[in-house]
Amino acid sequence: MQLIAKIKNWGINTFISVFDQGILSSTNFFLNIYLSRKLDAENYGLFAVVFTIYLLIFIINQSIILEPLAIIGSKNKNGKNAYLKILILLQLVLSLIISISLYIVSYFFFSKKVELQSTIYSLAFIIPFLSLFHLLRRFCYLQLRPAIAFFSSVLYVTSMIISFFIIEYIFKLNAYFVFLLQGISSIVPIVYLFIHFKLFSKIGMDVFAEFRKTLVYHIKLGKWLLASSTISWLSTSLFYPLIASFKSIQFSAVLKSMDNVLLPMQQIITAISLFLIPKISIQSIGNDIFLSKMTKKITLLMLFFVIAYIVFLTLFHKYIFFFLYGHQNPYNSYSWILPIAALPLLGRAITDIGIGIFFRVKERFDFFLKTTVIYALASISLGIYLTINYGVFGTELAFAIATLFQIIFTFYTYNRFKNNIQ
């Protein structure tokens, strides 16, 4: 009976976690599909380039704040709410630094490109709001309460839909409003989560006293993730301007159309990790046998999901592109590349969540830097040549080959680490 109750608890919470991440990712997914239909290929390619800036900012926030949260928070002895207040202060400082930097860079370097500049201004404005929203959502998982995170996501999506309807009725939708509305829509769930966590009380001096200590600890763990994530971002985002330079900006839109289809599985991987990392971190303290068993089970489970998804894309790639982008669009002729584009999902399943959970719990975040460097060196060295000569197919092929090197290195490192601690 106890085993059944445990399985039921894990299953329900994992399902809610997937559903929570699903409602956000599906919103982003359908937004991207809508923009790909509404905007011409050149404008959608411009949006794809600006979106890479947003991804870099998210990577910085994820590495310094969100990823260490699951490990540090599960071991924090000062109380989780006190820790959350410290993180909010840290989050606001980091967000303001990023926003001000964006304003300055945009003002001096993009003054002659008005549309690009205004879109970056919009992005800079929303960063503090979106970052705080994601922090509060992630904290729900530290408390093993994904249902609260799910409800906040529903509030966010509902606010966004209403906002989009209003803007569409009054103005013509463009990239500037797309980013701006995401930030405005996060205000309602932020207020709800502040009320839920009782955060409107005054910040005590103990919070300021612990601020520096928490910052140092987050940087200690997050620096490896920041380095690895930045390298990963460079090794993938590099190909948007690269293919636009050697081919045309329309090819950047084709790359983005591929990424849109991969987004659901990427978000499922993220959703499962959101719930499992803090839970396994708590239960595996001083229990390496449990940690090893869970690592094996999760790796096999995620591989099953990803392989099933790749098979699905292989069989139905044409119908997927017709359904998402319509019959008259420039992307359909590239749908056959989709199964190859999906192969890097195997790397995410193994490195990010499967074996990745083992190294997160062990606080060996340098592992992620090493695997990312392997991937980046392979993808960039092969990708530049293949992209210039074979276009989108060359880019996706380079990513697939780089993933193979990454997986081999991941299993080698994992087995070597386990042998050393036995």
N, C-alpha and C positions, 0 to 999 in steps of 0.2 A: 504493500500500500504506500509506503514511504517513497519507493522508487517511482511508482505511478504518479504520485503527487509532485515529485521533483521534475519528472519529464513534462507533466502538464504545465507546471510553472514556467519552465524554460521554453516550452513550445509556445505558450500564449504570449509571453513577453517578447520572444523573438519574432513572432508573427506581428505583434503590434509595432515593433521596431521597424520591420520591413515595410509595414503599411504606412508608418510615419514618414520614413524616407521616401517611400513610393509616392506619397501625395505631393511632396516637394519636387521630386525628380520628374514626375509626370507633368507637373505644371511647367517646369523648365523645358521639358521635352516638347510639349505641345506649343509652347511659346516659340521655340526654335522652328518648329514645323510651320507655324503660322507666319513667322517672319520670312521663312524661305519661300512661302507662296506669295506673300504680299509685296516683298521687295524684289527688285531685279537682282540678277546674279552679282553685279558689281557692288551694289549697296549692301547686299547680304555678306559679300566678301569683306567689306569694310567693317561691318558689325562683328564678323568673326575675328578680325585683327584686334579690334578694341576689346573684345571679350577675353583675349589672351592676357591683357593687362589685369582684368578682374581676376582671372585664375591665379596670376602671380601673387596678387594681394591676398587672396584666399589661402594660398600656400603659406605665406608668411604668418598669417593669423593661425592657421591650423598647426603649424610647426611649433610656434612659440607658446600658444595659449591652449588650443583644444587637445592636441595629442598628449602632451604631458599631463593634462588634467586627469585623465582616466587612471594613470599610474600614481601620481602624487596625491590626488584626492582620495583614493582608496586607502592610503596609508596616513592621511593627515590626522593628527591627534588634537587639533585645536577646535574641531567642530566644522562640519561641512559648510554651514551658513557663513561663518567667519571667513573661511577659505574663499567662498564665492564672492564676498564683498571685496576681498583683496584682488581677485581676478577681474572683477568689474572695473576697479580702479586701473589695473594694469592694462586691460582691454581698451579703455578710453584713451589712455596715454599713447598706446601703440597706434590706435586708429587715427588720432589727431596728427601724429607724426606722418603717417602714410598719406592722409588727405591733403595736408599742407604741401607735402612733397609733390603730389600730383598736380595741385594748382600751379606751383612754381614751374614745374617741367612743361606743363601744357601752355602756360603763358609765354614762356621764352622760346619754345621749340615748335609750337604748332599754331602760331598767331596767324599764319597765312592760310591755314586749313580750318576754316570756321566750323564746319560740321564735326570734324574730328575733335577740335578743341572744346566745343560745347558738350560733346558726349563725355569727354574725360572730366570736365567740370561736374557733370551730373554724377559720374561715378565717384568722384572725390567727395561729393556731398553725402552720398548714401552709405559710405564705408562705415562710419561709427554706428549707424542704426543696424545695418545687416550683421556686422561683427558681434554686436551685443546680443542680437536675436539668436545667432548661432551658438554663442557662449551659453546662454540661458537654456537653450534646448539641450545642449550637450550635458549640462549639469543635471538635467532630469535623468539621464542614463547613469550618472554616477550614483544617484539615489535609487537606481533600479526601478524607476517609475516612467517607463516609455509612454504610458497612456497620457501623462501630462504633456509630454513633448508632442504627441500626436494631436492633442486638442489645440495646442499653440500653432501647429502647422496648419490646421483647418482654419483658424482665425486669419493666419497670414494669407493663405490661398484665397479665402473669401474676400478679404480686403483688396487683394490684387485684382480679382475678377471685377469687382465693383469699380475700382479705380480705372481699369482699362476700358470699361464700358463708358465711363464718364469722359475720359480723354478722347476716345474714338468719336464720341458724339460732338465734342466741342472742337477738337484739333485733328490734324492729320498725324497719325502715329509714326514715330521715327525712333532711332536708337537712343536719342536724348531722353525721351519719355519712358522708354523701356527700362532703363536703369533707374531713373528717378522714381518711378512707380514702385519698384521693388523695395526701395528704401522707405517710402511713405507707408507701404503696406505692412512693414515690420513693426510699426509703432504700436498697433493694437495688441499683438501677441506679447510685445515687450512689457506693456502695462499689466497685462494679465499675469505674466510670470513674475513680475515685481511684487504684485499683490500675493500671489501664491507662496513665494519664498519669503514674504514679509521683509522686503528690502527697502521700504520707504523710511525705516528708522534711521537715526543718525549714525554716521560712521564713527566708531570709537577710535581712540588713539592706538589701541592694540592693532587695528587694521594697518595703520601707517607704520607701526613698529615692525610688523611682519612683511611689509611690502617689499623691502629690499631683499630679504631672505627668500621670499617666494620667487621674485624676479630672477635671482641668481640660480635657483634650482630649476626653474623653467628653461632658462637659457642653457644650463648645463645639459639637460636632456634634449631640448628643442634645437640646439645648434646643429646636431647631426641630421635631424629631420629637415631643418631649413636648408642645409647644404644639399641633401639628397633630393628634396622636392624641387629646389630651384634648378638643379642640374636636369632633373626630369622634365621640368617645364621648358627649359631651354632646348632640350633635345627633341621635343615634340613641337613646341610653338615656333621654333626656328623655321620649320618647313612651310608655315603659312606665308610669311614674306618671301621665302626662298622660291617657292613654286610660283608666287605672283610675279617675281622678278624675271625668272627664266621662261615662264609660260605666260600666264595672265592672271589677274586677280580672280577671274571666274573659277580657276582651279582651286583657289583658297576656299571658295564656296562649296566645291565638290568634296574637299577634305572635311569641311564642317558638316556636310550632309551625311558623311560616313559616321562621324562622331555622334551625331544625333541618334542613330540607330543603336549604337553601342551603349548609350547612356543608361537605359533601363537596367542592364546587368551590372554596370559599374555602380549604380546606386544600390542595388541589392547587396553587393559586396560591402559597400559602405555601411548600409543599414545593419547587417549582421554583425559587423565589427563594432558598431556603436554600443550594442548591448553586450556582446561577449567579452570585450576587452576588460571593462571594469569588474565584471562578475568573475571571470577566470582569474584576474589579478588578485582578487580578495580570497578566493578559494584555494589558490595554489601557493600561498605563502608558506614556505618550508615544506612543500610537497611537490617535488620534481616529477614523481611518478605520475601523479594526476595531470600535471602540466604536459608531459610527454604524450600521454594517452589522448588528451583533448586536442593537442596539436595534430596528431595523426588523423583523428576522426574529422576535425574541421577541414583539414586539407583535402581529404578524400571527398567530403560532402561538397565543398566548393568546386572541386574539379568536375564532379558529376554535373552540377548546375551549369557550369561554363561550357563544357563539352556538348551538353544538350542544346544550349543556346546557339553554339556554332553550327551544329547540325541543322537546327531550325533555319538559321540564316542561309545556309548552303542550299537548302531545298526551296526556300520561298523568297529569295532575295529580290527577284523581279517584282513579285506581287507586293512586297513590303514597300519598295520604292514607288510603285504606282499608287499605292494607297496613301502614302505619306505626302508625296510631292505632286501627285496628279500625273496624267498621261502626257501632258505637254510641258515638259521641263527639261533642262539640260543635264540633269543628274542621272536619269534612268539608264543611259548607255554605260554608266560606270558601276551598276549594281553588282555585276559579277565579281568585283573586287572585294565585296563586303565580307565574305568568309575569311579572306586573308587579313583584312583590317581587324577582324575580331580575335585573331590569335593572341595579341598582347593581353587579352583578358585572362589567359592562362597564367601569365606572369603575375597579374594582380591577385588572382585567387590564391596562388602559392606564397608569393613574397609579401603581399600586404596583409592578408588575413590568416592564411593557413599557418605556415612556418613563421610568418611575421608576428603573430600573437606571442609565440614562444620568446622571441627576442625582445618584444615590448615588455613583457612581464619581467624578464631578466635585466631590463634597463640597458640593453645593448643596442642603442639606437645607431651606433656606428655601422651596424650591419646594413641598414637601409642606405647609407651613403655608399658603401662598397658595391652593393648590387646595382644601385642607380648609376654609378660611374661606369660599371661594366656595360649596362644598357646604353648609356649615352655615347660612350666611345664607339660601340658597334653601330648604333643607329646613325650617328653623324658621319662616321667614316664611310659607311656604305650608302647612307641616304643621300648625300650630296651628289654622288655619281649617279645613283639610280634615279633620283628625281629629275636631274637634268636630262637624262637619256630616255626615261620611261614615264615621266610625269607622276600622276597620282598612284598608279600601280607600283612604280619604283619606290615611292615614299612608304606605302603600306607594306611592301615586301621587306624593306629595310627594318621597319618596326618589328615585323614577325621574326626575322633572323636574330635581331638584338634580343628579343624575348627568350629565344632558345638559349643564348649565352647566359642570360640572367637566371634562368631556371636551373641550369647546370651548376652555376656558381652558388645558388641558394642552397641546393641539396648538399653540395660539398661542404659549405660553411656550417650548415646545421649538424651534419654527421660528425664533423671535426669538433665542434663545440660540445656536443653531447659526450663524445669519447673523452674529452678533457675533464669534464666534471664528474665522470663516473669513477 
